[in-house]
Amino acid sequence: METKEKKATAKTAAKEIKKDTWEIKDRYYHLLNGKSPLTFRINSKHSSRKPLMYFDEAKGYNRELRYATNMKSPFVDEQIGSVTLGHVVFVDGVLMVPKSDIALQKLLSLYHPNRNALYSEKDDVQEATDDLDYLELEIEALNAAATMDVDQAEAILRVESGSSVSKMSSKELKRDLMLFARSNPSLFIELANDENVTLRNFGIRATEANILGLSQDQRTFTWASNGRKLMNVPFDENPYSALAAWFKTDEGVEVYKSIEKKFK
């Protein structure tokens, strides 16, 4: 019959046996921010000038890191005997670490302080998810562009192309709108949902049609027909953004309706 001490020891040992969930595979790493120099070396051993430490929360202290090609672990306190130091070098911004070099993989994927700062691991699942999200956003933007009326299309394109949209035909507007939706779907959707964009464009059209007048200092809007002042533009604010906000006031709504009738 086992003693209580033996049973306790066996129970403790059982708790310490954990399945290693590390996936055995080749791993790819790439430098961030589009960098791709011919060669780029990152720190692979600890020194006072270039620290390479990892704070182990389970143990409660910093552990020194070192890439040794003949060791199973990247932690110095787990490396026994003489070591063969290795270099970590990206070529053209990319580094492939074979599945046989788990120590380097774990150093780069789990412990290195430059992870997600200088470089990151290529994640096929995450990339597929990001690509799918972007494609769905692009489809949403293209569908919105396909059903958008001419006035709103002009308002959105004016943000990108300026006053040149006034000279475009409806076919040209629709074409450029679809191209914009495809090239920058997130910005397109943001503009499509911003009512101020449409109101701002309405004000620009009214000024171009000589229905409204804007003073040379761009501080005052008036009726172009009689010069009667409608509103003052707050200091250091875009005049058409201010006009768009004013169109939402009680007085501005009446002016908006009046201008709308003149367009018809």
N, C-alpha and C positions, 0 to 999 in steps of 0.2 A: 504494500500500500504506500502510495506517495505521501511524503510529509507535506505539511502546509507550506513549508519553505520552497520545496520543489515545485509545487503547484503554482505558487506565486511567481517563481522564476519562469516557468513555462508560459504563464499568462502574459508576463511582461515581454517575453521574447516574441510571442504571437502578435502583440500590439506593434512591435518594432518592424515586423515584416510587412512592408508595403509594396504593392505592385507598382513597378516603374512604368509610368504612363508615357514616357518620352517616346515619340514616334521616330522609328528608325527610317530615315530617308535623306536624300541629298537636299541641302538647303542653299538658297540663294539670298544674298544680301546686296543692297544697292545704296549708294550715297544719296542723301536727300538734297532737295532744292535743285534737282536736275544737274548736279555736278558729275562730271565724267572725265577727270584728269587721266593722263596716261597711266600713272600709278599714284596711289594714295595709301599711306601707311597709318594705321591707328595703334595706339599704345597697347602692348601685349604683356607688359610686366610692370610691377609696382616699383616706384622709386620716389624719393623725396621731391624731385623736380616734377615728375609726372605720376601722381598717385593713381593707383588702380585698386580700389577697395570696393567691397560689397557689404552693406549692413545686413546681417542675417538676423531677422526679427526673432526667429525661433531660438537662436543661441544668445541673442542680446548684445552682440558686438560686431565690429567691423572685421571682415576677413580679407586677407591679402589674396589678390588674383595674379595668376601667371599662366601664360600659355606654354606648356611643355609638350612637345610632340610625342614623348614616350610615357606620358602619364594619362590616367583615366579621368582625372578631375582637374578643373581649373583653379581649385583652391590650394594654396601653398601648404596649408596645414594638413592636407590629405595626400600630398605628394611625398613619397618616400624614396630615398636614394638619390643618385645623381640624375640631373635633368638635362634634356636637350631643348634649349629654348627655340621657339618658332616665331616667325614674323607674321603679322596679319596685314596683307596687302591687297587693296582693291585695284583691279586693272580695268581701265575705261569705266570706272564707277561701279563695277560689279565684282562680287566675290562669291565663288561657288565652293562650299565646304562639303566634301563627300560624306556619306552616311557612316563611313568608317572612322571619322574624326569627331566623335561625340563630344569630347572635351572642348574642342574649339567651338562647336555648335552651341553648347550650353553657355560658354563664355559670352558668345555674341548674342544669343537669343534671350538669355535670362539675367546675366549678371553685369555685363559691361556698362559702365556709366555713360558711354556715348551712344547707347542704344536709343533709337528714336530721337536723337539729337543730331548726330552726324550721319547715321545710317539707319536702315530698318530692314527687317527680314521680309522677303517677298512672300505674301500670303495669297495663294491662288483663290481660296474661298472668299476672302475679304475683297480681293480685286473683282471677282465675279459678281459679288453683291453690289459693289460700288458701280460696276459697269451696268448692271441691271437697273439700279436706281436711276442712273443717268439716262438710260434708254427710255425708261418709263416717264421721266421728266420731259425728255425731248418729245415723246409722243403726245404728252399732255399739252405742251407748248404748241406743237404743230396743229393739233386739233383745235385749239383755241384760235390760232391764227387763221385757220381755214374758214371759220364761221364768224370772224370779226367784221364789223361794219367798217366802212371806209373812214369815217370820222375818227374812230378809235385807233384804227391802223395808222392814220396820219399822226395822231397824237403820240403814239409810241415811237414811230420812226423819227419824229422830230427831235426826240431826246437823243437819238443816235446820229442823225444826219443833218440836223439844223433846218434852216429855212428852205433848203433845196427841195424838200418834200412838197412844197406848194406848187412846184412846176411838174410834179409827177402825174402820170395818168393813173387811173384806178388799177390797171394791170401791173404797172410798175410798182405801185404801192403794195399790192398783194404779193408780188414776187419778192420784193425786198423784205417784207414782213415775214414771209416763210423762211427766208434765208437767215434772218435775225433770230427767229424762234429756234431754228436748228443749231445755230452757232453758239447761242448763249441762252438756253432755255430757262435757267433760273432767273436771270435778269428780265427776260421777256415776261415771265409769269408775274414777277414782282410789279412791273410797270402796268401790266394788264389789270392787276387788282388795285392799282392806285388811282382813285378817282381824281386826285389832284392833277394827274398827268393829262387827263381829258379836259379838265377845266382850264388848265394852263394853256393847252393848245387852242381851246375855244377863244381865250383872250387874245392870243397871238393872231388868230385868224381875223378876229374883230378889228384889231389894229391894222393888219395888212389890208383889210377891206375898207379902211377909212371910216369905220363906224365908231371906233374909240380912238382917242388921241393920247399919246404918251409924251410928256414934256422932254426936252432935250437932256435935262439932268436925270431923267427916268425916276422922278419922285412923285409925279402926279398924273392920274388918268382923268380924261375929260371926255365929254361927248364931242366928237369931231365936228358935228354939224353946227354947234353953237358955242363950243368952248366951255360949257358948264362943267365945273369940277365934280367928279364922282368920288374919288378917294385919294388919299395921300399914301404913298408907299413908305412903310417904316424904314428907318435908317438901316443901311447895311443888309437889306433883304432884296432878293431877286424880285423885280417888279411883277413878273407874271405869276410867280409863286404867291406873292401877296394878293394879287388880283384873284387867283383861284380860291384862296381862303376867303376873300371878301364876297365872292359869289355865293357863299354858303350862309351869309348873314341875311336878315330880313330885307334890307335895302338892296343887297347884291342880287338876291333871287329875282326881284322885280326887274332889275337891269338885265340880268341874264335872259329872262323871258322876252324882254323887249328886243334884245340883240338877236335872239333865236328867230323871232318873227321877220327881222330884216334879212336874215340869211335865206328865208324861204321865198 
